[in-house]
């Protein structure tokens, strides 16, 4: 996403299919927001970022996979240092990995 979400309740996701080259084990991911609005332009929203993995067919929806980890926090104006999510399963080789983000503005 190139711009922060501007809504009271929103969801988004972004990821990668690795099955073309080779399935990949995931240890952790770091997700970065912007340095001027964070992840959302609303004031003090609650953000949850969840790491997912899936083998086989591509995910049909944002939550169509195995939850590997998540973090919940209050968004700040500068989120450029990133939020790290550690995987609970570093042994499985995933064909598809992605993060889903949910926002609930206060």
Rosetta blueprint (number, residue, H / E / L):
1 X L
2 X L
3 X L
4 X L
5 X E
6 X L
7 X L
8 X L
9 X E
10 X E
11 X E
12 X E
13 X E
14 X E
15 X E
16 X E
17 X E
18 X L
19 X L
20 X L
21 X L
22 X L
23 X L
24 X E
25 X L
26 X L
27 X L
28 X E
29 X E
30 X E
31 X E
32 X L
33 X L
34 X L
35 X L
36 X L
37 X L
38 X L
39 X L
40 X E
41 X L
42 X L
43 X L
44 X L
45 X L
46 X E
47 X E
48 X E
49 X E
50 X E
51 X E
52 X E
53 X E
54 X E
55 X L
56 X L
57 X L
58 X L
59 X L
60 X L
61 X L
62 X L
63 X L
64 X L
65 X L
66 X E
67 X E
68 X E
69 X E
70 X E
71 X E
72 X E
73 X E
74 X E
75 X L
76 X L
77 X L
78 X L
79 X L
80 X L
81 X L
82 X L
83 X E
84 X E
85 X E
86 X E
87 X L
88 X L
89 X L
90 X L
91 X L
92 X L
93 X L
94 X E
95 X L
96 X E
97 X E
98 X E
99 X E
100 X E
101 X E
102 X E
103 X E
104 X E
105 X L
106 X L
